[in-house]
Amino acid sequence: MNKLIAGLSFIFFSSFATATIINFDADANGVAIAANTPITNQYQSLGVTFAGFEDGVLADIAAAPDPDGVTAPSSPNVLTNCANATSTCPGNRADIVEILFASSASNISLMLDTLGSSSVTFNLFDMNDLLIETQSITSGLFSAYVPVSFAATGVKRIEGLQPADGWAWAMDDLSFDAADVPEPSSLALMSLIVLCLGFARKRAS
């Protein structure tokens, strides 16, 4: 009986974990994103928004082809920390790219091009804004994409930090599992199932 309850609980709660992949080529509605479009809330309905900060002030970050002309893992667009993401990213480059999840996220991964040998640093924070993981990664001297995976669970926010002021970098294929909050009716149903199973176990004993 305990195994049955555990199994039903696993099935119930695992149904609220949603796998999402964002490639910055189309928005959450499947509409193509034009090159050099600022990325903010195009994926809000999927549980994630994006923001750039330069010297503590909001700054544009854009979807566009790779600034070095490298073929993206998912063509044509990647997300850059550039306000103007045309070739070589002329102009402003955000110090911080923020990825903000609507609910706690896990199994987070992405493809990264650091556009040089310096490392981009990722800081992951939980629901209480406590730092729970840090990684500094370089894709090497020549422009290329490398896979990056994060071990942390319960992630609310990620900061991607450029290695030096004015440094450009790019990411693609952000993937994550978002833990949706069950609706009250769903919680009530689960509670009823557990109570019925408990009653059945008591009668059988």
N, C-alpha and C positions, 0 to 999 in steps of 0.2 A: 504493500500500500504506500509506504514511504517513497519507493521508487516511482510509483505511478504519479504521486503528487509532484515529486521533483521533475519528472518528465513533462507533465502538463505545464508546470511553472516555466520550465525552460522554453517550451514551444511558445507559450503565451508572451513572455517578455522578449524573446529573440525576434518575435514578429514586429517589434517596435524599433529594430535597428535597421536603418536604411542606408544602403551603399550608394554613394554619389561620386561621379567623376565629372570634373569641369575642365574643358579644354580651351576655353576662351575663344572658340570659333563661332559659337552660337550661344544665345542667352537661354534662360530657363524655359522659354517658350519655343525654342528651336529656331529662332530668328537669327540669321547670320549677323555677326558683329563686324562692322567695317574696320579696316585698319586704322589705327591711331584713335580709337574710341576710349575715352576715360572709363575705367571699370570701378563701379561703386556697388549698386544694389541690383545688378542684372540677375543675380542668383539668389536673391532674398527668399524666394519661394522654395528654394532647395535647402535653406537653412544656413546660408553663409553670405556675408558681405565683405567688401574690401575697401581699404582706405590707404592713402599715402600721406606721409608727414615729412615736411622739410623744416628743420629748425623749430619743431613743435607746432607748426601750422599745417593745416590740411593742404595737400598738394595732389595734383592729378597723377595717376598711374594709368598706363594705357595698354590696351591689347593691340598687337601689331605683329608682323613677321619678325623673326629674330633680328636684332640690330646688326649682327655681324653677317647676316645673310645665310646662316646655317639652316638647313631644313629642320623644322620643329618636329617633335615626336608626334604631335597632332597638328597638321598644317591647316590653315596658314598661320594662325595667330598663336602668340604666347602672351603672358602677362609680364610687362617690364615695370621697373620703377621709374620710368621716364615719362615726363609730361608730354613730350613730343617724341614719339617712338619710331620716327622715321630712321633711316639708316644712320648708324652711329649714335643715335639718341642725342641730337643737339638740344641744348637748353637744360632746364631744370631736371634733376634726378633726386627722387625722394630718399631721405635718410632711412625711413622705415616704411615697409609695406605691412599693413595690418590685415590679418585674416580673422574675422570675428564670426564665431559659430553661434547660431540661435540656441542650441542646446549642446550638451557635452558631446565631444567627438572622439573617436578612436580609430585605429588602423589608418592613420594619416600617412600619405605618401605624395610625392611629386617628382617631376623631372626638373633638374636645375642646370642652368648654364651661367657660370659666374663671369663669363666674358673676360677671362684672364685667370691668372694663377692665384689671385688673392681669394680669401674665403668669405663667403656670405654666412652670417650667423643667424640661426633660428632660435628664438626663445619661445617656449610653450608655457602657457599659464592655465591654471584651473579655474573653476567657477568662483573661487575666492581671490582670484588674481594673484595666486602664489606661483612662483616659477617652479615648474615640475620637470623640465627637460631643456637642455641646450645642446645644439650641434653647430659646429663650424665646418663648412664643406667647400671644397674647390673642385671645379670640373677640369682644371688643368690650364696650362698656358694657352692652348689653342681652344677656340670656341667649340664646345661640344656639350651634350646633355648627359647627366649622370642621374641615376635613380637615388632618391633620398627617402628613407622610411623613418618614422618616429615610433618609439616604443610606448610613449605616454598614453594613458587613457584619461577620460574625463577632461578633455582639453576644451577650453572656452575661447582662447585667443592665441594667435601666433604672431610674433613680430619677426619679420625678415629684415636684417640690418645689413646695409652696404658696408664693405670693408674700409672704405675711405670716402670722404666727402666728394661728391661728384662722380662716384663710381656707378656704372650701369650694370644691371644683371637681369636675368629673365627666368621664368618658370613656366611649366606647362603640366597638363594632366594632373591637377590636384585631385586626389581621391581620399575619401573619408567615410566612416560610418557614423551617422548621427543617431543618438539615442532619443527617440521621440518620447514625449511624456504621454502616457496612456490617458484617454479621456475618462471622466468619472464613470460613465456607463460601462466601460471596459474593465475598470478596476472593480466595479460592483459585481460584474459577471465572474471575474476571477475569484473574488472573495466567496461568492456563492458556490463555485466549484469546489474550493478548498473546504468549505463548511460541510458540503454534502459528502465529500470523501471522508472527512473526519467522522461524520455521523455514521457512515457505512462501516468504517473501521471499528468504531465503538460497539456497534451491534454485532459485528463478527467476532469480537473478543469475548 
